[in-house]
Amino acid sequence: VLMQFIFLSKTSVQSPSAASTRNQRVGVVADSPDFLKMNKHPNEYYDKRRTDASPGASFYEPPQVYPKDAGLVSRIWRSNGSPLINPDLHMGSCWCSADEWCMCTPALAVDIILTSGEDHLWLIRRADTGLLAFAGGMTEVGETSEESLHRELFEEMGITLETPPTLFGIYNDPRRDTRRHSTSVVYIAELPDGATPVAGDDATGVARIAIENVDLHEFFIDHKTVLHDYVNMVNKRKAIANGQPVPNIVDNELFKRSYCPF
């Protein structure tokens, strides 16, 4: 879901005293490396540019583009403006308004490990890549992550859960998705008895796979990493339940993440 920030009013512009207080609070930014600076000038600089600009001319700074080979995730910092002020801003762009409030956070998403017993999973096949993936998607404004889960599960698989889902982990390595920096809240949910998933929304099909066959398939973005973490958790639980030694897992995954080990 793409969002466009279009709020702009006279009341959103800070008074000189408020701007001064704000500048004092963020004074530490002046000592930050150049690639971390989003506003290199005080509010007075932009006020003067706005005053001196000829009719129809823009007063904002041009965007600074940082490519992937700069050592960080490719991104564009907007020093001043919003989609109303700066017409070349796209929906969902990272931008900073004239009062120095910056909307530059990762996108928030949910993914659902839909189990069919402990040894099988239900997945969708994405229409855009043809790869297997979890049911899930972007959280909409006004939703909690769990509310997003229920909506996405119904939209993509036609499934309504009978029992609450369980939080499994947070996956937000900046490299997990080459399209954008995103954070996925991952849940585990059990397929209700008698229910059969049916592909919907942006899914072309659904598939039930055994967890022992995860490595035989290709998955969307970091979903194989998530599945490896889930399989490791299942194996640990089985070992504990059977009074066996807990397997020593060597983490060879590419992505940083935080998840429940048991």
C-alpha positions in Angstrom: 0.0 0.0 0.0 1.5 3.3 -1.0 0.8 6.5 1.0 1.2 10.1 0.1 1.8 12.7 2.7 -0.1 15.8 1.6 -0.7 17.6 4.9 0.4 21.2 4.7 -1.0 24.3 6.4 0.2 27.6 7.7 0.0 26.2 11.2 2.6 23.6 10.3 5.3 26.2 9.9 7.2 26.9 13.2 7.5 30.3 14.7 11.1 31.7 14.9 11.2 30.9 18.6 10.0 27.3 18.0 12.5 26.9 15.2 15.3 28.1 17.5 14.3 25.7 20.2 14.1 22.9 17.6 17.6 23.7 16.2 19.0 23.6 19.7 17.5 20.2 20.3 19.0 18.8 17.1 22.3 20.6 17.4 24.1 17.3 17.6 23.4 16.7 14.0 26.0 19.2 13.0 28.7 16.8 14.2 27.2 13.8 12.3 28.9 12.4 9.1 27.7 14.0 5.9 25.8 10.9 4.8 23.6 11.2 8.0 22.7 14.9 7.5 19.2 15.5 6.2 19.1 19.2 6.7 22.4 21.1 6.3 20.9 24.5 6.9 18.8 26.1 9.7 15.2 27.0 9.1 16.2 30.6 8.4 18.0 29.5 5.3 14.8 28.0 3.8 12.7 30.9 5.0 15.0 33.2 3.0 14.9 30.9 -0.1 11.1 30.9 0.1 11.0 34.7 0.4 13.5 35.3 -2.4 12.1 32.7 -4.8 10.5 34.2 -8.0 6.8 33.3 -8.6 6.5 29.7 -9.5 10.1 28.9 -8.7 11.0 26.2 -6.2 13.0 27.0 -3.0 13.8 23.5 -1.8 17.1 21.8 -2.0 17.6 19.2 -4.7 17.5 15.6 -3.4 20.8 13.9 -2.5 21.0 10.4 -3.9 23.1 7.8 -2.2 23.8 4.7 -4.3 24.2 1.2 -2.9 28.0 1.3 -3.5 28.2 4.1 -0.9 28.1 1.3 1.7 24.5 1.8 2.9 21.1 1.0 1.5 20.4 3.1 -1.6 18.2 6.1 -0.5 17.3 9.7 -1.3 17.3 12.4 1.4 14.9 15.3 0.9 16.1 18.3 2.7 12.9 20.3 2.5 9.5 19.8 1.2 6.5 17.5 0.9 4.5 16.2 -2.1 2.6 19.5 -2.2 5.7 21.7 -2.1 8.0 19.4 -4.1 6.0 17.9 -7.1 8.8 15.4 -8.0 8.3 13.6 -4.7 6.7 10.2 -5.3 4.1 8.5 -3.0 5.9 6.9 -0.1 9.1 9.0 -0.6 11.4 9.7 2.3 11.1 13.5 2.9 11.6 16.2 5.5 9.1 19.0 5.9 9.9 22.7 6.4 9.7 22.2 10.2 12.5 19.5 10.0 10.1 16.6 10.8 11.4 13.7 8.7 9.4 10.7 7.5 12.2 8.3 6.8 11.3 5.1 8.6 11.2 1.6 7.0 8.0 0.3 5.6 6.0 -1.9 8.0 4.7 -5.3 6.9 3.4 -8.6 8.2 4.1 -12.2 7.1 2.2 -15.3 8.3 3.7 -18.7 8.7 0.5 -20.7 8.2 1.0 -24.2 9.6 -0.9 -27.3 8.7 0.2 -29.4 11.6 3.8 -28.8 12.8 5.4 -30.4 9.8 3.6 -28.6 6.9 3.1 -25.1 5.8 0.8 -23.2 3.4 2.3 -20.6 1.1 1.2 -18.5 -1.8 2.8 -18.1 -5.2 3.3 -14.5 -6.0 2.0 -13.0 -9.3 4.9 -10.6 -9.7 7.8 -13.0 -9.3 6.3 -16.5 -9.5 8.1 -17.3 -6.2 6.7 -19.0 -3.1 6.1 -16.6 -0.3 4.1 -16.2 3.0 0.7 -14.6 2.9 1.2 -11.1 4.1 1.7 -7.5 3.1 2.0 -3.9 4.2 0.3 -2.6 7.3 -2.2 0.1 6.5 -2.5 3.3 8.5 -4.8 2.8 11.4 -4.1 -1.0 11.7 -2.2 -3.0 14.2 0.1 -5.6 12.9 -2.2 -8.4 14.0 -5.2 -6.7 12.3 -3.1 -6.5 9.1 -2.4 -10.2 9.5 -6.1 -11.1 9.5 -6.9 -8.8 6.6 -4.0 -10.1 4.4 -4.7 -13.8 5.3 -8.3 -13.4 4.2 -7.5 -11.4 1.0 -4.7 -13.7 -0.2 -6.0 -17.1 1.0 -9.6 -16.6 2.0 -8.8 -17.8 5.5 -10.3 -16.6 8.8 -8.4 -17.8 11.9 -10.2 -19.5 14.8 -7.3 -19.1 17.3 -5.0 -16.1 17.9 -1.7 -16.0 16.0 1.6 -16.2 17.8 4.4 -13.6 17.3 7.5 -15.3 15.9 10.0 -12.6 15.1 11.0 -9.3 13.6 12.8 -9.3 10.2 14.2 -5.9 9.2 17.6 -6.3 7.8 18.0 -3.4 5.3 19.1 -5.9 2.7 16.1 -8.2 3.1 14.1 -6.6 0.3 15.9 -5.0 -2.7 12.8 -2.8 -3.4 12.9 -0.8 -0.2 13.9 -1.0 3.5 11.1 -2.8 5.2 10.3 -4.4 8.6 8.2 -7.5 8.7 6.4 -8.6 11.8 6.2 -12.4 11.4 3.5 -14.5 13.1 2.7 -18.2 13.3 -0.9 -19.2 12.7 -2.6 -22.6 12.5 -4.9 -23.4 9.5 -8.4 -24.0 11.0 -9.7 -27.5 10.7 -11.6 -28.1 7.5 -10.3 -24.9 5.9 -8.7 -25.0 2.4 -6.7 -21.9 1.3 -7.7 -20.4 -2.1 -5.5 -18.0 -3.9 -6.7 -14.4 -4.1 -5.5 -10.8 -4.4 -1.9 -10.8 -5.8 -1.4 -14.6 -5.4 -1.7 -16.9 -8.4 -1.8 -20.1 -6.4 -1.3 -21.7 -3.0 1.0 -24.6 -2.1 1.3 -26.9 0.9 4.9 -28.0 1.5 6.6 -30.2 4.1 9.1 -28.3 6.3 11.7 -30.9 5.5 11.5 -29.8 1.8 12.1 -26.1 2.4 15.5 -26.1 0.7 14.0 -27.7 -2.5 12.2 -24.4 -3.3 13.0 -20.8 -4.1 11.3 -18.1 -2.0 10.6 -14.4 -2.1 13.2 -12.0 -0.5 14.2 -13.4 2.9 11.4 -15.9 3.4 13.7 -18.9 3.2 15.6 -17.4 6.2 12.4 -17.1 8.1 11.5 -20.7 7.3 15.0 -21.9 8.3 14.4 -20.2 11.7 11.0 -21.8 12.0 12.3 -25.3 11.2 15.1 -24.8 13.7 12.6 -23.9 16.3 10.4 -26.9 15.5 13.4 -29.3 15.7 14.4 -27.8 19.1 10.9 -28.3 20.5 10.8 -31.9 19.3 14.2 -32.6 20.9 13.1 -31.2 24.2 9.8 -33.0 24.1 11.6 -36.3 23.4 14.3 -35.7 26.1 17.0 -35.5 23.4 19.9 -33.0 23.2 19.0 -29.7 21.7 20.6 -29.5 18.2 23.5 -27.1 17.9 22.4 -24.7 15.2 25.1 -22.7 13.2 23.7 -19.5 11.9 24.8 -19.1 8.3 21.9 -16.8 7.3 22.7 -13.6 5.4 20.2 -11.4 7.2 20.1 -9.9 10.7 16.8 -10.6 12.6 15.2 -11.1 16.0 13.1 -14.2 16.5 11.9 -16.6 19.1 14.3 -19.6 19.4 11.7 -21.9 21.0 
